[in-house]
Amino acid sequence: MQNAGSAATGTHVADGACAEADSVKAKRATALARAVGIEWPRSVLRHSFITYRIAKVKSADQVALEAGNSASIIFKHYRELATEDLADQWFGILPNDDQWENAYAFDRKKREVTLG
């Protein structure tokens, strides 16, 4: 299976290590959300990426390759859920430069986040 590499940039990487790295990122994001009191549905980041990516690139084949899914599933479940303008807003979310340092620590074994 091929992976999108980075959901934020939409770059394509055909490397299993990147799929594992993206999984770790998703687990960290979920743990961080839980630590600040936000509960979200399972795989919400994946579903959001697919929804906004198809709105942006308008190619179910491309998004299917990036997301490791079939074009028919992408077309059936994600097409026309968002506009290109909404996709631009979603992919444009970035923290301020000074927000990266000491923002949180993630304990992989406990799957817990400590806010910094």
PyMOL commands that set and color helices and strands:
alter all, ss='L'
color gray80, all
select helices_A, chain A and resi 16-35+44-57+60-67+71-78+84-91+97-99
alter helices_A, ss='H'
color red, helices_A
select strands_A, chain A and resi 3-6+11-13+104-107+112-115
alter strands_A, ss='S'
color yellow, strands_A
deselect
rebuild
show_as cartoon
